[in-house]
Amino acid sequence: MLWENLREEEFAPAIEKSNKLCVVPIGCMEKHGQHLPVGTDTQTCYHIAKEAAKIEPVVVFPPLYFGDLCGLYMWKGTIAFSSELLQRMLTELCAEIARNGFKKILLLNGHGGNTALLANFLRSTAHKKKDYVVMVRNDYQYTHKEIVKGLEAGETFPELLPEDIAYLRDFAEHHYAHGHGCINETAVMNVINPAHVDMSRIDVDDGTSRGRTRYLSEKGIGINGSGMFWMTDYPDSFSGEHLEGANARIGKLILRKRIELQAKACRLLKMDDRVLEWNDEHNAKF
């Protein structure tokens, strides 16, 4: 059930059918190499949210294309708002969704750079009474690594051809770079939005790490890198290589697994009202 497609009188039965659960996909507008569209993260999590809702009915809010980009202003297509604005937007949006009757709000995150933003936002929701609960789930919890592990464990995947299996095993064996605009995102976008994927451009930018910050981790002193550190190692805003075999068959498998996981999460949250009970206990402390 898509929020924007519901008529006013349809909201009450939709709230009941979803047991007050609303899913909000959130990504970003950011360069993904020169072969993928800037909306890759958002389009992916929105697709997963919509497809999972067909399996386990919930209401899906229109996707948020604005995320935390750590000031990546040098690339065309980037939309980078301040953290303060993003926090306020999330605060008011969740309050409005709850005012409409959805007391369980699941932010489905498709952008790794949103992790700190969303963690801080969740903490902020604990500072005052509210009649709703906000949760976060990342949509990228199944990748080529899980496929290879499954193959090694004897799992079979009807989506894959023998050449796909050979490619995935070779990719894992050689530890090719991945993480942004990589094998997973390329394969998935070859399913979701193939008209705007240009595989002839996969090698235009260098997607390997320059290793400039490696000495910090090698010293073993526990420095946690920021977005700036990531850009130091990957100045082309691209972390991926050997993408020739990242095709739609692999993308369909990754999407199937991710959609199944999202549907399972929605089913659990619909059935379980303990999160609301815990919220009432928290409110009693104020």
Solvent accessible surface area in square Angstrom, and as a share of the most:
residue,aa,sasa,rsa
1,M,61,0.27
2,L,43,0.21
3,W,42,0.15
4,E,89,0.40
5,N,105,0.54
6,L,35,0.17
7,R,136,0.50
8,E,148,0.66
9,E,118,0.53
10,E,53,0.24
11,F,37,0.15
12,A,72,0.56
13,P,75,0.47
14,A,4,0.03
15,I,28,0.14
16,E,140,0.63
17,K,121,0.51
18,S,0,0.00
19,N,47,0.24
20,K,85,0.36
21,L,0,0.00
22,C,0,0.00
23,V,1,0.00
24,V,0,0.00
25,P,0,0.00
26,I,0,0.00
27,G,0,0.00
28,C,0,0.00
29,M,49,0.22
30,E,9,0.04
31,K,12,0.05
32,H,0,0.00
33,G,4,0.04
34,Q,84,0.37
35,H,4,0.02
36,L,13,0.06
37,P,29,0.18
38,V,45,0.26
39,G,3,0.03
40,T,1,0.00
41,D,5,0.02
42,T,0,0.00
43,Q,45,0.20
44,T,11,0.06
45,C,0,0.00
46,Y,34,0.13
47,H,44,0.20
48,I,0,0.00
49,A,2,0.02
50,K,61,0.26
51,E,50,0.22
52,A,1,0.00
53,A,6,0.05
54,K,148,0.63
55,I,94,0.47
56,E,24,0.11
57,P,39,0.25
58,V,0,0.00
59,V,0,0.00
60,V,0,0.00
61,F,31,0.13
62,P,41,0.26
63,P,28,0.18
64,L,21,0.11
65,Y,67,0.26
66,F,68,0.28
67,G,0,0.00
68,D,25,0.13
69,L,6,0.03
70,C,78,0.47
71,G,29,0.28
72,L,13,0.07
73,Y,160,0.61
74,M,113,0.51
75,W,63,0.22
76,K,188,0.80
77,G,41,0.39
78,T,23,0.13
79,I,64,0.33
80,A,23,0.18
81,F,82,0.34
82,S,60,0.39
83,S,57,0.37
84,E,132,0.59
85,L,87,0.43
86,L,1,0.01
87,Q,39,0.18
88,R,161,0.59
89,M,51,0.23
90,L,1,0.00
91,T,49,0.28
92,E,89,0.40
93,L,26,0.13
94,C,1,0.00
95,A,43,0.33
96,E,80,0.36
97,I,1,0.00
98,A,2,0.01
99,R,168,0.61
100,N,59,0.30
101,G,19,0.19
102,F,0,0.00
103,K,41,0.18
104,K,0,0.00
105,I,0,0.00
106,L,4,0.02
107,L,0,0.00
108,L,0,0.00
109,N,0,0.00
110,G,9,0.09
111,H,13,0.06
112,G,45,0.43
113,G,33,0.32
114,N,0,0.00
115,T,79,0.46
116,A,64,0.49
117,L,6,0.03
118,L,3,0.02
119,A,35,0.27
120,N,78,0.40
121,F,2,0.01
122,L,54,0.27
123,R,154,0.56
124,S,46,0.30
125,T,19,0.11
126,A,45,0.35
127,H,141,0.63
128,K,115,0.49
129,K,119,0.50
130,K,30,0.13
131,D,88,0.46
132,Y,20,0.08
133,V,22,0.12
134,V,12,0.07
135,M,33,0.15
136,V,47,0.27
137,R,33,0.12
138,N,41,0.21
139,D,3,0.02
140,Y,71,0.27
141,Q,98,0.44
142,Y,23,0.09
143,T,27,0.16
144,H,3,0.02
145,K,97,0.41
146,E,56,0.25
147,I,0,0.00
148,V,19,0.11
149,K,134,0.57
150,G,8,0.08
151,L,17,0.09
152,E,120,0.54
153,A,91,0.70
154,G,59,0.56
155,E,72,0.32
156,T,114,0.67
157,F,14,0.06
158,P,119,0.75
159,E,39,0.17
160,L,16,0.08
161,L,76,0.38
162,P,104,0.65
163,E,102,0.46
164,D,4,0.02
165,I,45,0.23
166,A,62,0.48
167,Y,27,0.10
168,L,0,0.00
169,R,104,0.38
170,D,47,0.24
171,F,1,0.00
172,A,31,0.24
173,E,130,0.58
174,H,102,0.46
175,H,159,0.71
176,Y,54,0.20
177,A,19,0.15
178,H,65,0.29
179,G,54,0.51
180,H,17,0.08
181,G,0,0.00
182,C,3,0.02
183,I,0,0.00
184,N,9,0.04
185,E,33,0.15
186,T,0,0.00
187,A,0,0.00
188,V,0,0.00
189,M,0,0.00
190,N,25,0.13
191,V,42,0.24
192,I,40,0.20
193,N,30,0.15
194,P,76,0.48
195,A,91,0.71
196,H,120,0.54
197,V,19,0.11
198,D,64,0.33
199,M,62,0.28
200,S,95,0.61
201,R,104,0.38
202,I,16,0.08
203,D,105,0.54
204,V,73,0.42
205,D,26,0.14
206,D,63,0.33
207,G,4,0.04
208,T,48,0.28
209,S,45,0.29
210,R,92,0.33
211,G,15,0.14
212,R,157,0.57
213,T,27,0.16
214,R,132,0.48
215,Y,127,0.48
216,L,28,0.14
217,S,83,0.53
218,E,124,0.55
219,K,142,0.60
220,G,65,0.62
221,I,111,0.57
222,G,73,0.70
223,I,88,0.45
224,N,140,0.72
225,G,45,0.43
226,S,62,0.40
227,G,23,0.22
228,M,130,0.58
229,F,55,0.23
230,W,80,0.28
231,M,26,0.12
232,T,35,0.20
233,D,19,0.10
234,Y,37,0.14
235,P,50,0.32
236,D,31,0.16
237,S,0,0.00
238,F,3,0.01
239,S,3,0.02
240,G,1,0.01
241,E,52,0.23
242,H,58,0.26
243,L,2,0.01
244,E,108,0.49
245,G,17,0.16
246,A,0,0.00
247,N,36,0.19
248,A,34,0.26
249,R,85,0.31
250,I,0,0.00
251,G,0,0.00
252,K,109,0.46
253,L,0,0.00
254,I,0,0.00
255,L,6,0.03
256,R,80,0.29
257,K,37,0.16
258,R,13,0.05
259,I,21,0.11
260,E,78,0.35
261,L,65,0.32
262,Q,1,0.00
263,A,2,0.02
264,K,132,0.56
265,A,20,0.16
266,C,1,0.00
267,R,92,0.34
268,L,110,0.55
269,L,25,0.12
270,K,24,0.10
271,M,152,0.68
272,D,26,0.13
273,D,61,0.32
274,R,135,0.49
275,V,20,0.12
276,L,34,0.17
277,E,95,0.43
278,W,140,0.49
279,N,12,0.06
280,D,91,0.47
281,E,109,0.49
282,H,55,0.25
283,N,24,0.12
284,A,85,0.66
285,K,162,0.68
286,F,112,0.46
